[in-house]
């Protein structure tokens, strides 16, 4: 069976977006649903910062999903991120450090398993980062 180029293109598309120039170096991204987000403005993250934040958001969603019925015991949750990049272009991430903070009553062993699985398998953004050569170090801080 021979596939046409158009058919192959349609098979591979699973996500779409538009990035618009808004003047100066300001950009605006728009997803398929029409939701817009400023990029690279004085009041918004630049594209590389957005990738780092997306990594944090992706893995934090894995933790929320993994905790399922125990989320009622969580009062707050966040990830503190910092990262190193190459000094020369392309200035890709070389090491990412994440500090997961959970305020509530959750089993440490379960959360550690969820985080490990997130970094190895579930967090698409994180897997893209590590496959590009970045290392990820993380720690977990559970507070009552």
C-alpha positions as CSV (number, residue, x, y, z in Angstrom):
1,X,0.0,0.0,0.0
2,X,1.4,3.4,-1.0
3,X,0.6,6.4,1.2
4,X,0.4,9.9,-0.2
5,X,2.4,12.7,1.4
6,X,-0.9,14.4,2.5
7,X,-2.0,11.2,4.2
8,X,1.3,10.8,6.0
9,X,1.2,14.4,7.2
10,X,-2.3,14.0,8.5
11,X,-1.3,10.8,10.4
12,X,1.6,12.6,12.2
13,X,-0.3,15.7,13.2
14,X,-1.6,15.5,16.8
15,X,-1.1,19.0,18.0
16,X,-1.2,22.4,16.3
17,X,-0.4,25.9,17.3
18,X,0.4,29.4,16.0
19,X,3.1,31.8,17.2
20,X,2.6,35.4,16.2
21,X,4.9,38.4,16.3
22,X,3.3,41.2,18.2
23,X,6.0,43.9,17.7
24,X,9.5,44.3,19.0
25,X,10.5,40.9,20.3
26,X,7.0,40.2,21.8
27,X,5.3,37.0,20.7
28,X,2.0,35.4,21.3
29,X,1.3,31.6,21.1
30,X,-2.2,30.2,20.4
31,X,-3.3,26.6,20.8
32,X,-5.9,24.7,18.7
33,X,-8.7,25.8,21.0
34,X,-7.8,29.5,20.5
35,X,-6.3,30.1,23.9
36,X,-3.5,32.6,23.7
37,X,-0.4,33.1,25.9
38,X,2.1,36.0,25.7
39,X,5.7,34.9,25.1
40,X,8.9,36.8,25.4
41,X,7.4,40.1,26.6
42,X,8.5,42.2,29.5
43,X,5.8,40.4,31.6
44,X,6.0,36.8,30.3
45,X,8.5,34.0,30.0
46,X,10.7,33.6,27.0
47,X,10.4,30.4,25.0
48,X,13.2,28.6,26.8
49,X,11.7,29.5,30.2
50,X,8.4,28.2,28.9
51,X,10.0,24.8,28.2
52,X,11.4,24.6,31.7
53,X,8.0,25.6,33.2
54,X,6.3,23.1,30.9
55,X,8.6,20.4,32.2
56,X,7.6,21.3,35.8
57,X,3.9,21.4,34.8
58,X,4.0,18.1,33.0
59,X,5.6,16.2,36.0
60,X,3.4,18.0,38.6
61,X,0.3,16.8,36.7
62,X,1.8,13.2,36.8
63,X,2.0,13.6,40.6
64,X,-1.6,14.9,40.9
65,X,-2.9,12.1,38.7
66,X,-0.8,9.5,40.5
67,X,-2.1,10.5,43.9
68,X,-5.7,10.2,42.8
69,X,-7.8,9.6,45.9
70,X,-5.2,10.9,48.2
71,X,-5.4,14.4,46.7
72,X,-8.0,15.3,49.4
73,X,-5.0,15.1,51.9
74,X,-3.0,17.7,49.9
75,X,-3.3,21.3,50.8
76,X,-0.7,22.7,48.4
77,X,1.9,21.5,45.9
78,X,4.6,23.0,43.8
79,X,7.9,22.4,42.1
80,X,10.9,24.7,42.4
81,X,13.0,24.6,39.3
82,X,16.4,25.7,38.2
83,X,18.5,24.6,35.3
84,X,21.9,24.9,33.7
85,X,22.3,25.5,30.0
86,X,25.2,25.3,27.5
87,X,27.2,28.5,27.4
88,X,27.4,28.5,23.6
89,X,24.6,28.1,21.1
90,X,22.5,26.1,21.0
91,X,22.1,26.8,24.7
92,X,20.3,23.6,25.5
93,X,19.5,22.5,29.0
94,X,22.3,20.4,30.5
95,X,21.0,19.8,34.0
96,X,17.6,20.4,35.6
97,X,17.0,20.4,39.3
98,X,13.5,20.0,40.7
99,X,12.4,20.3,44.3
100,X,8.9,18.9,44.7
101,X,7.1,20.4,47.7
102,X,3.9,18.8,49.0
103,X,2.0,20.2,51.9
104,X,-0.3,17.5,53.3
105,X,-0.4,13.8,54.4
106,X,0.8,11.6,51.6
107,X,3.0,8.5,51.6
108,X,6.6,9.4,50.7
109,X,7.3,6.0,49.0
110,X,4.2,6.4,46.8
111,X,5.1,9.9,45.8
112,X,8.7,9.0,45.1
113,X,7.5,6.1,42.8
114,X,5.2,8.5,41.0
115,X,8.0,11.0,40.4
116,X,10.4,8.4,39.2
117,X,7.9,7.0,36.8
118,X,7.1,10.5,35.6
119,X,10.8,11.2,34.7
120,X,11.4,7.8,33.1
121,X,8.1,7.3,31.2
122,X,5.1,9.6,31.7
123,X,6.2,13.2,31.4
124,X,6.6,13.8,27.7
125,X,8.4,17.2,28.1
126,X,10.8,15.7,30.6
127,X,11.6,12.7,28.4
128,X,12.3,15.1,25.5
129,X,14.7,17.0,27.7
130,X,16.6,13.9,28.9
131,X,16.7,12.4,25.4
132,X,18.4,15.7,24.3
133,X,21.1,15.1,26.9
134,X,19.9,16.9,30.0
135,X,20.2,15.3,33.4
136,X,17.4,15.7,35.9
137,X,18.0,15.7,39.7
138,X,15.1,15.9,42.0
139,X,14.2,15.9,45.7
140,X,11.0,15.6,47.6
141,X,9.9,17.8,50.5
142,X,6.7,16.6,52.2
143,X,5.4,19.1,54.8
144,X,2.6,18.6,57.3
